[in-house]
Amino acid sequence: MTQKVDLHSRIRKHLGGEKFNLFVPECVVAELRSIGAPVELALDFALAHCEVVSTAQGARPNDAIKGLVGRTNPRRFFVATQEEDLRNFLRTLPGVPLLHLQRTVLLLETPSSSSRKVSSQLYNLDI
């Protein structure tokens, strides 16, 4: 994160002005601190705007995020990450909206094929 981007207002815009809470696993904060200057803006944002969520001692960031989301995302988390491997994994789970930055543009990805499949099944059941 080398440019200052007003993520909070951009997320609000993507959510149509709805109220939301931001969370960050504590192991992500620890990793940002260990990296230092190149991610200083990301760390500042996390500490200023996010509730820090406890994670297991020694947890890796991607594993912590996967653990928070679980297999069914019962708390309905949106996940914002620049990690392509993590996004690829999360796309296999239905109901996990993904956000990431492309240069200075915050992108909300279209629903994954797994999300569309479950949605279609629910629609066909007329739930």
DSSP file (Angstrom, degrees, kcal/mol; ACC not computed):
  #  RESIDUE AA STRUCTURE BP1 BP2  ACC     N-H-->O    O-->H-N    N-H-->O    O-->H-N    TCO  KAPPA ALPHA  PHI   PSI    X-CA   Y-CA   Z-CA
    1    1 A M              0   0    0      0, 0.0    40,-0.4     0, 0.0    41,-0.3   0.000 360.0 360.0 360.0  95.4    0.0    0.0    0.0
    2    2 A T        +     0   0    0     39,-0.1     2,-0.4    38,-0.1    37,-0.0   0.609 360.0  58.4-102.8 -14.3    2.1    2.9   -1.3
    3    3 A Q  S    S-     0   0    0    100,-0.2     2,-0.5     2,-0.0    -1,-0.0  -0.913  87.8-111.6-117.9 145.4   -0.6    5.4   -1.9
    4    4 A K        +     0   0    0     -2,-0.4     2,-0.4     2,-0.0    -2,-0.0  -0.628  40.0 179.1 -76.8 121.7   -3.1    6.8    0.5
    5    5 A V        -     0   0    0     -2,-0.5     2,-2.1   100,-0.0     3,-0.2  -0.987  34.3-126.9-125.3 131.6   -6.6    5.5   -0.4
    6    6 A D     >  +     0   0    0     -2,-0.4     4,-1.7     1,-0.2     5,-0.2  -0.524  40.0 168.3 -78.6  79.9   -9.7    6.4    1.6
    7    7 A L  H  >  +     0   0    0     -2,-2.1     4,-3.0     1,-0.2     5,-0.3   0.872  66.4  59.8 -63.5 -39.7  -10.7    2.8    2.1
    8    8 A H  H  > S+     0   0    0      1,-0.2     4,-2.2    -3,-0.2    -1,-0.2   0.932 110.1  40.4 -58.3 -48.8  -13.4    3.5    4.7
    9    9 A S  H  > S+     0   0    0      1,-0.2     4,-2.0     2,-0.2    -1,-0.2   0.843 114.9  53.0 -70.9 -31.9  -15.5    5.7    2.4
   10   10 A R  H  X S+     0   0    0     -4,-1.7     4,-2.1     2,-0.2    -2,-0.2   0.892 109.5  48.1 -70.2 -37.8  -14.9    3.5   -0.6
   11   11 A I  H  X S+     0   0    0     -4,-3.0     4,-1.9     2,-0.2    -2,-0.2   0.936 110.4  52.1 -64.6 -45.3  -16.1    0.4    1.3
   12   12 A R  H  <>S+     0   0    0     -4,-2.2     5,-3.1    -5,-0.3     6,-0.4   0.900 108.9  50.9 -56.7 -41.5  -19.2    2.4    2.5
   13   13 A K  H ><5S+     0   0    0     -4,-2.0     3,-1.5     1,-0.2    -1,-0.2   0.921 108.5  50.7 -63.5 -44.1  -19.9    3.3   -1.2
   14   14 A H  H 3<5S+     0   0    0     -4,-2.1    -1,-0.2     1,-0.3    -2,-0.2   0.820 110.7  50.6 -62.2 -30.3  -19.7   -0.4   -2.3
   15   15 A L  T ><5S-     0   0    0     -4,-1.9     3,-1.3    -5,-0.1    -1,-0.3   0.273 117.5-112.3 -93.5  11.4  -22.1   -1.3    0.5
   16   16 A G  T < 5S-     0   0    0     -3,-1.5    -3,-0.2     1,-0.3    -2,-0.1   0.800  72.1 -55.8  66.2  29.4  -24.6    1.4   -0.5
   17   17 A G  T 3 <S+     0   0    0     -5,-3.1    -1,-0.3     1,-0.2    -4,-0.1   0.460  95.2 151.5  84.1   1.0  -24.0    3.4    2.7
   18   18 A E    <   -     0   0    0     -3,-1.3    -1,-0.2    -6,-0.4     2,-0.1  -0.285  53.1-101.2 -65.6 151.1  -24.8    0.5    5.0
   19   19 A K        +     0   0    0     -4,-0.0     2,-0.3     2,-0.0    -1,-0.1  -0.463  50.5 171.2 -69.7 143.2  -23.2    0.4    8.4
   20   20 A F        -     0   0    0     -2,-0.1     2,-0.4    -3,-0.1    -8,-0.0  -0.980  26.7-138.4-150.7 160.2  -20.3   -2.0    8.7
   21   21 A N        -     0   0    0     -2,-0.3     2,-0.4    30,-0.0    29,-0.1  -0.948  16.3-141.5-120.6 143.9  -17.5   -3.0   11.0
   22   22 A L        -     0   0    0     27,-0.5    29,-3.2    -2,-0.4     2,-0.3  -0.886  18.4-173.3-107.7 137.0  -13.9   -3.7   10.0
   23   23 A F  E     -a   51   0A   0     -2,-0.4    29,-0.2    27,-0.3    27,-0.0  -0.935   8.2-173.9-127.0 149.8  -11.9   -6.5   11.6
   24   24 A V  E     -a   52   0A   0     27,-2.2    29,-2.5    -2,-0.3     2,-0.1  -0.977  29.5-118.3-141.7 129.5   -8.2   -7.5   11.3
   25   25 A P  E >>  -a   53   0A   0      0, 0.0     4,-1.6     0, 0.0     3,-1.2  -0.400  24.2-124.8 -64.6 142.5   -6.7  -10.6   12.9
   26   26 A E  H 3> S+     0   0    0     27,-2.9     4,-2.4     1,-0.3     5,-0.1   0.807 110.6  60.6 -61.2 -28.8   -3.9   -9.8   15.4
   27   27 A C  H 3> S+     0   0    0     26,-0.3     4,-2.0     2,-0.2    -1,-0.3   0.804 101.9  53.4 -69.3 -26.1   -1.4  -11.9   13.5
   28   28 A V  H <> S+     0   0    0     -3,-1.2     4,-2.6     2,-0.2    -2,-0.2   0.914 108.3  49.1 -69.9 -43.0   -2.0   -9.6   10.4
   29   29 A V  H  X S+     0   0    0     -4,-1.6     4,-2.4     1,-0.2    -2,-0.2   0.922 111.3  50.5 -59.4 -44.0   -1.2   -6.6   12.6
   30   30 A A  H  X S+     0   0    0     -4,-2.4     4,-2.1     1,-0.2    -1,-0.2   0.903 110.7  48.7 -62.2 -41.2    2.0   -8.4   13.8
   31   31 A E  H  X S+     0   0    0     -4,-2.0     4,-2.0     2,-0.2    -1,-0.2   0.916 110.0  51.0 -66.2 -41.8    3.0   -9.2   10.3
   32   32 A L  H  X S+     0   0    0     -4,-2.6     4,-2.2     1,-0.2     7,-0.2   0.910 110.5  50.0 -60.7 -41.5    2.5   -5.6    9.1
   33   33 A R  H  < S+     0   0    0     -4,-2.4    -1,-0.2     1,-0.2    -2,-0.2   0.904 109.8  50.4 -62.6 -40.6    4.6   -4.5   12.1
   34   34 A S  H  < S+     0   0    0     -4,-2.1    -1,-0.2     1,-0.2    -2,-0.2   0.828 109.4  50.8 -69.9 -30.3    7.4   -6.9   11.2
   35   35 A I  H  < S+     0   0    0     -4,-2.0     2,-0.3     1,-0.2    -1,-0.2   0.905  93.1 179.9 -72.8 -41.7    7.4   -5.8    7.5
   36   36 A G    ><  +     0   0    0     -4,-2.2     3,-2.0     1,-0.2    -1,-0.2  -0.576  47.4  18.0  87.5-138.6    7.7   -2.1    8.6
   37   37 A A  G >  S+     0   0    0     -2,-0.3     3,-1.6     1,-0.3     4,-0.3   0.760 114.2  61.9 -50.3 -42.1    7.9    0.9    6.3
   38   38 A P  G 3  S+     0   0    0      0, 0.0    -1,-0.3     0, 0.0     3,-0.1   0.782 118.0  30.3 -60.7 -23.4    6.6   -0.6    3.0
   39   39 A V  G <> S+     0   0    0     -3,-2.0     4,-2.3    -7,-0.2     5,-0.2   0.084  82.1 119.4-120.3  23.0    3.2   -1.3    4.7
   40   40 A E  H <> S+     0   0    0     -3,-1.6     4,-2.7     1,-0.2     5,-0.2   0.872  75.5  52.2 -58.1 -40.4    3.1    1.5    7.2
   41   41 A L  H  > S+     0   0    0    -40,-0.4     4,-2.4    -4,-0.3    -1,-0.2   0.890 108.9  50.5 -65.1 -38.6   -0.1    3.0    5.7
   42   42 A A  H  > S+     0   0    0    -41,-0.3     4,-2.6     2,-0.2    -2,-0.2   0.915 111.8  47.8 -64.9 -42.2   -1.8   -0.4    5.9
   43   43 A L  H  X S+     0   0    0     -4,-2.3     4,-2.5     2,-0.2     5,-0.2   0.929 110.9  50.7 -63.6 -45.4   -0.8   -0.8    9.5
   44   44 A D  H  X S+     0   0    0     -4,-2.7     4,-2.0     1,-0.2    -2,-0.2   0.912 111.9  48.1 -58.7 -43.3   -2.0    2.7   10.4
   45   45 A F  H  X S+     0   0    0     -4,-2.4     4,-2.7     2,-0.2     5,-0.4   0.939 111.2  50.2 -62.8 -47.2   -5.4    2.0    8.7
   46   46 A A  H  X S+     0   0    0     -4,-2.6     4,-1.7     1,-0.2    -2,-0.2   0.910 114.3  43.8 -59.0 -44.3   -5.8   -1.3   10.5
   47   47 A L  H  < S+     0   0    0     -4,-2.5    -1,-0.2     1,-0.2    -2,-0.2   0.828 119.3  42.5 -72.9 -31.2   -5.1    0.2   13.9
   48   48 A A  H  < S+     0   0    0     -4,-2.0    -2,-0.2    -5,-0.2    -1,-0.2   0.805 129.4  20.9 -84.4 -30.3   -7.2    3.3   13.3
   49   49 A H  H  < S+     0   0    0     -4,-2.7   -27,-0.5    -5,-0.2     2,-0.3   0.527 107.1  73.6-120.7  -8.2  -10.3    1.7   11.7
   50   50 A C     <  -     0   0    0     -4,-1.7     2,-0.5    -5,-0.4   -27,-0.3  -0.843  69.0-125.9-118.2 147.7  -10.4   -2.0   12.6
   51   51 A E  E     -a   23   0A   0    -29,-3.2   -27,-2.2    -2,-0.3     2,-0.5  -0.786  34.7-128.5 -81.8 126.6  -11.2   -4.1   15.6
   52   52 A V  E     -a   24   0A   0     -2,-0.5     2,-0.4   -29,-0.2   -29,-0.0  -0.681  22.4-151.4 -82.1 125.0   -8.3   -6.4   16.2
   53   53 A V  E     -a   25   0A   0    -29,-2.5   -27,-2.9    -2,-0.5   -26,-0.3  -0.819  18.1-114.0-101.7 132.3   -9.5  -10.0   16.5
   54   54 A S        -     0   0    0     -2,-0.4     2,-0.3   -29,-0.2    -1,-0.0  -0.323  35.6-174.1 -63.1 143.1   -7.5  -12.5   18.7
   55   55 A T        -     0   0    0    -30,-0.1     3,-0.1     4,-0.0     9,-0.0  -0.915  35.2 -79.9-133.4 162.6   -5.9  -15.3   16.8
   56   56 A A    >   -     0   0    0     -2,-0.3     3,-2.4     1,-0.1     8,-0.1  -0.290  60.7 -89.1 -61.1 145.0   -4.0  -18.4   18.0
   57   57 A Q  T 3  S+     0   0    0      1,-0.3    -1,-0.1    -3,-0.0    -3,-0.0  -0.342 115.0  11.6 -55.9 128.4   -0.4  -17.8   19.0
   58   58 A G  T 3  S+     0   0    0      1,-0.2    -1,-0.3    -3,-0.1    -2,-0.1   0.515  89.5 157.2  80.7   5.4    1.8  -18.3   15.9
   59   59 A A    <   -     0   0    0     -3,-2.4    -1,-0.2     1,-0.1    -4,-0.0  -0.346  41.1-126.4 -63.9 142.1   -1.2  -18.3   13.5
   60   60 A R     >  -     0   0    0      1,-0.1     4,-2.6   -29,-0.0     5,-0.2  -0.686  21.1-117.9 -86.6 145.1   -0.3  -17.3    9.9
   61   61 A P  H  > S+     0   0    0      0, 0.0     4,-2.4     0, 0.0     5,-0.2   0.893 111.7  47.4 -52.1 -49.4   -2.4  -14.5    8.5
   62   62 A N  H  > S+     0   0    0      1,-0.2     4,-2.4     2,-0.2     5,-0.2   0.908 113.8  48.4 -62.2 -40.1   -4.0  -16.4    5.6
   63   63 A D  H  > S+     0   0    0      2,-0.2     4,-2.3     1,-0.2    -1,-0.2   0.882 110.0  52.4 -66.5 -37.4   -4.9  -19.3    8.0
   64   64 A A  H  X S+     0   0    0     -4,-2.6     4,-2.1     2,-0.2    -2,-0.2   0.910 110.7  47.0 -64.2 -42.1   -6.4  -16.9   10.5
   65   65 A I  H  X S+     0   0    0     -4,-2.4     4,-2.2     2,-0.2     5,-0.2   0.916 111.5  50.8 -66.3 -43.1   -8.6  -15.3    7.9
   66   66 A K  H  X S+     0   0    0     -4,-2.4     4,-2.7     1,-0.2    -2,-0.2   0.898 110.2  51.4 -59.5 -39.8   -9.7  -18.8    6.6
   67   67 A G  H  < S+     0   0    0     -4,-2.3    -2,-0.2     2,-0.2    -1,-0.2   0.886 108.8  49.7 -65.9 -39.4  -10.5  -19.7   10.2
   68   68 A L  H  < S+     0   0    0     -4,-2.1     7,-0.3     1,-0.2    -1,-0.2   0.900 116.3  42.0 -65.0 -40.6  -12.6  -16.6   10.7
   69   69 A V  H  X S-     0   0    0     -4,-2.2     4,-1.4    -5,-0.1     3,-0.3   0.879  92.1-175.2 -74.3 -38.8  -14.6  -17.2    7.6
   70   70 A G  T  <  -     0   0    0     -4,-2.7    -1,-0.1    -5,-0.2    -2,-0.1  -0.247  50.7 -57.5  69.5-165.1  -14.9  -21.0    8.1
   71   71 A R  T  4 S+     0   0    0      1,-0.1    -1,-0.2    -4,-0.1    -2,-0.0   0.709 137.7  26.8 -85.5 -20.7  -16.5  -23.2    5.5
   72   72 A T  T  4 S-     0   0    0     -3,-0.3    -2,-0.2    21,-0.1    -1,-0.1   0.373  94.0-128.2-125.5   3.5  -19.8  -21.3    5.4
   73   73 A N    ><  +     0   0    0     -4,-1.4     3,-1.9     1,-0.1    -3,-0.2   0.920  34.7 178.2  49.4  54.6  -19.0  -17.7    6.4
   74   74 A P  T 3  S+     0   0    0      0, 0.0    -1,-0.1     0, 0.0    -5,-0.1   0.768  76.7  52.2 -62.5 -25.9  -21.7  -17.7    9.1
   75   75 A R  T 3  S-     0   0    0     -7,-0.3    -2,-0.1    -6,-0.2    -6,-0.1   0.447 109.8-124.6 -89.6   1.4  -20.8  -14.2   10.2
   76   76 A R    <   -     0   0    0     -3,-1.9     2,-0.2     1,-0.2    -3,-0.1   0.894  40.6-176.4  60.2  46.1  -21.1  -12.9    6.6
   77   77 A F        -     0   0    0     -9,-0.1     2,-0.4    -8,-0.1    -1,-0.2  -0.472  21.4-146.6 -70.3 141.8  -17.6  -11.4    6.5
   78   78 A F        -     0   0    0     -2,-0.2     2,-0.5    18,-0.1    20,-0.2  -0.858  21.5-142.9 -93.1 144.4  -16.4   -9.6    3.4
   79   79 A V  E     -b   98   0B   0     18,-2.8    20,-2.7    -2,-0.4     2,-0.6  -0.957  14.4-167.5-118.0 125.1  -12.7  -10.2    2.9
   80   80 A A  E     +b   99   0B   0     -2,-0.5     2,-0.3    18,-0.2    20,-0.2  -0.946  28.8 143.4-108.7 117.6  -10.3   -7.5    1.7
   81   81 A T        -     0   0    0     18,-2.1    -2,-0.1    -2,-0.6     6,-0.0  -0.996  48.9-152.5-154.1 148.2   -6.9   -8.9    0.7
   82   82 A Q        +     0   0    0     -2,-0.3     2,-0.8    18,-0.1    -1,-0.1   0.487  69.2 110.5 -93.1  -7.2   -4.2   -8.4   -1.8
   83   83 A E     >  -     0   0    0      1,-0.2     4,-2.3     2,-0.1     5,-0.2  -0.593  52.4-164.8 -75.5 108.1   -3.1  -12.1   -1.4
   84   84 A E  H  > S+     0   0    0     -2,-0.8     4,-2.7     1,-0.2     5,-0.2   0.886  87.3  54.0 -62.2 -41.0   -4.1  -13.8   -4.7
   85   85 A D  H  > S+     0   0    0      1,-0.2     4,-2.1     2,-0.2    -1,-0.2   0.906 110.0  47.7 -61.7 -40.8   -3.7  -17.3   -3.2
   86   86 A L  H  > S+     0   0    0      2,-0.2     4,-2.8     1,-0.2    -2,-0.2   0.920 111.6  49.7 -66.2 -43.7   -6.1  -16.4   -0.4
   87   87 A R  H  X S+     0   0    0     -4,-2.3     4,-1.9     1,-0.2    -2,-0.2   0.914 109.3  52.7 -61.3 -41.7   -8.6  -14.9   -2.8
   88   88 A N  H  X S+     0   0    0     -4,-2.7     4,-0.5     1,-0.2    -1,-0.2   0.921 111.9  45.5 -60.2 -43.5   -8.4  -18.1   -5.0
   89   89 A F  H >< S+     0   0    0     -4,-2.1     3,-1.7     1,-0.2     4,-0.3   0.943 111.9  51.0 -63.6 -47.3   -9.1  -20.2   -1.9
   90   90 A L  H >< S+     0   0    0     -4,-2.8     3,-1.3     1,-0.3    -1,-0.2   0.776  98.8  66.2 -65.3 -26.0  -12.0  -18.0   -0.7
   91   91 A R  H 3< S+     0   0    0     -4,-1.9    23,-0.7     1,-0.3    24,-0.3   0.740  93.1  62.0 -65.7 -20.9  -13.6  -18.1   -4.2
   92   92 A T  T << S+     0   0    0     -3,-1.7    -1,-0.3    -4,-0.5    -2,-0.2   0.642  93.3  76.6 -78.4 -13.3  -14.2  -21.8   -3.6
   93   93 A L  S X  S-     0   0    0     -3,-1.3     3,-0.7    -4,-0.3    22,-0.2  -0.837  86.2-123.5 -99.4 130.8  -16.4  -21.0   -0.6
   94   94 A P  T 3  S+     0   0    0      0, 0.0    21,-0.1     0, 0.0    -2,-0.1  -0.444  88.0  22.8 -71.4 144.8  -19.9  -19.8   -1.3
   95   95 A G  T 3  S+     0   0    0      1,-0.1    -4,-0.1    -2,-0.1   -19,-0.1   0.798  80.8 125.6  77.4  30.6  -21.0  -16.5    0.2
   96   96 A V    <   -     0   0    0     -3,-0.7   -18,-0.1    -6,-0.2    -1,-0.1  -0.829  46.2-155.4-121.3  92.3  -17.6  -14.8    0.7
   97   97 A P        -     0   0    0      0, 0.0   -18,-2.8     0, 0.0     2,-0.4  -0.430  13.8-149.6 -65.9 138.7  -17.5  -11.4   -1.0
   98   98 A L  E     -b   79   0B   0     11,-0.2    11,-2.7   -20,-0.2     2,-0.4  -0.914  15.6-175.1-118.9 138.3  -14.0  -10.3   -1.9
   99   99 A L  E     +bC  80 108B   0    -20,-2.7   -18,-2.1    -2,-0.4     2,-0.3  -0.955  11.2 160.3-124.5 146.4  -12.4   -6.9   -2.1
  100  100 A H  E     - C   0 107B   0      7,-1.8     7,-3.3    -2,-0.4     2,-0.4  -0.981  36.4-107.2-157.8 161.8   -9.0   -5.9   -3.3
  101  101 A L  E     - C   0 106B   0     -2,-0.3     2,-0.5     5,-0.2     5,-0.2  -0.742  18.4-169.1 -92.6 137.0   -7.1   -2.8   -4.6
  102  102 A Q  E >  S- C   0 105B   0      3,-2.8     3,-1.9    -2,-0.4     2,-0.6  -0.917  75.6 -50.0-123.0 102.9   -6.1   -2.5   -8.2
  103  103 A R  T 3  S-     0   0    0     -2,-0.5  -100,-0.2     1,-0.2    -2,-0.0  -0.625 123.8 -25.7  62.2-111.2   -3.8    0.5   -8.1
  104  104 A T  T 3  S+     0   0    0     -2,-0.6     2,-0.5    -3,-0.1    -1,-0.2   0.239 117.8 101.5-111.5  13.4   -5.9    3.0   -6.2
  105  105 A V  E <   -C  102   0B   0     -3,-1.9    -3,-2.8  -100,-0.0     2,-0.6  -0.862  65.0-141.5-102.9 126.2   -9.3    1.5   -7.2
  106  106 A L  E     -C  101   0B   0     -2,-0.5     2,-0.5    -5,-0.2    -5,-0.2  -0.769  22.6-159.2 -85.7 120.5  -11.1   -0.7   -4.6
  107  107 A L  E     -C  100   0B   0     -7,-3.3    -7,-1.8    -2,-0.6     2,-0.7  -0.869  15.5-158.6-106.7 132.0  -12.8   -3.6   -6.4
  108  108 A L  E     -C   99   0B   0     -2,-0.5    -9,-0.2    -9,-0.2   -28,-0.0  -0.947  30.9-132.1-101.4 114.1  -15.7   -5.7   -5.2
  109  109 A E        -     0   0    0    -11,-2.7   -11,-0.2    -2,-0.7     3,-0.1  -0.244  19.7-103.8 -67.7 153.1  -15.4   -8.9   -7.1
  110  110 A T        -     0   0    0      1,-0.2   -12,-0.1   -13,-0.1    -1,-0.1  -0.380  58.6 -75.2 -66.3 155.5  -18.4  -10.4   -8.8
  111  111 A P        -     0   0    0      0, 0.0    -1,-0.2     0, 0.0   -20,-0.0  -0.246  55.7-113.1 -55.7 139.9  -19.9  -13.4   -6.9
  112  112 A S     >  -     0   0    0    -19,-0.2     4,-2.6   -16,-0.1     5,-0.2  -0.186  26.1-105.3 -68.8 165.3  -17.7  -16.5   -7.4
  113  113 A S  H  > S+     0   0    0      1,-0.2     4,-2.3     2,-0.2     5,-0.1   0.862 123.3  54.4 -61.8 -34.6  -19.0  -19.5   -9.2
  114  114 A S  H  > S+     0   0    0    -23,-0.7     4,-1.9     2,-0.2    -1,-0.2   0.887 109.9  47.0 -67.2 -36.5  -19.5  -21.3   -5.9
  115  115 A S  H  > S+     0   0    0    -24,-0.3     4,-2.5   -22,-0.2    -2,-0.2   0.910 112.6  49.0 -68.3 -42.5  -21.6  -18.4   -4.6
  116  116 A R  H  X S+     0   0    0     -4,-2.6     4,-2.5     2,-0.2    -2,-0.2   0.887 109.6  53.0 -64.3 -38.0  -23.7  -18.3   -7.8
  117  117 A K  H  X S+     0   0    0     -4,-2.3     4,-2.2    -5,-0.2    -1,-0.2   0.939 111.9  43.8 -63.4 -47.6  -24.2  -22.1   -7.7
  118  118 A V  H  X S+     0   0    0     -4,-1.9     4,-2.5     2,-0.2     5,-0.2   0.908 113.5  51.9 -65.1 -41.4  -25.6  -22.0   -4.1
  119  119 A S  H  X S+     0   0    0     -4,-2.5     4,-2.5     1,-0.2    -1,-0.2   0.915 109.8  49.2 -60.3 -43.4  -27.7  -18.9   -4.9
  120  120 A S  H  X S+     0   0    0     -4,-2.5     4,-2.4     2,-0.2    -1,-0.2   0.894 110.4  50.7 -63.4 -40.7  -29.2  -20.7   -7.9
  121  121 A Q  H  X S+     0   0    0     -4,-2.2     4,-1.3     2,-0.2    -2,-0.2   0.914 111.9  46.9 -64.0 -42.5  -29.9  -23.8   -5.8
  122  122 A L  H  X>S+     0   0    0     -4,-2.5     5,-1.8     2,-0.2     4,-0.7   0.896 111.4  51.6 -66.3 -39.6  -31.7  -21.7   -3.2
  123  123 A Y  H ><5S+     0   0    0     -4,-2.5     3,-1.0     1,-0.2    -2,-0.2   0.914 108.2  51.4 -62.0 -42.7  -33.6  -19.8   -5.8
  124  124 A N  H 3<5S+     0   0    0     -4,-2.4    -1,-0.2     1,-0.3    -2,-0.2   0.770 108.1  52.0 -67.1 -26.0  -34.8  -23.1   -7.3
  125  125 A L  H 3<5S-     0   0    0     -4,-1.3    -1,-0.3    -5,-0.2    -2,-0.2   0.596 108.6-130.8 -81.7 -11.5  -36.0  -24.2   -3.9
  126  126 A D  T <<5       0   0    0     -3,-1.0    -3,-0.2    -4,-0.7    -2,-0.1   0.914 360.0 360.0  61.7  46.5  -37.9  -21.0   -3.6
  127  127 A I      <       0   0    0     -5,-1.8    -4,-0.1     0, 0.0    -1,-0.1   0.431 360.0 360.0 -88.2 360.0  -36.5  -20.2   -0.2
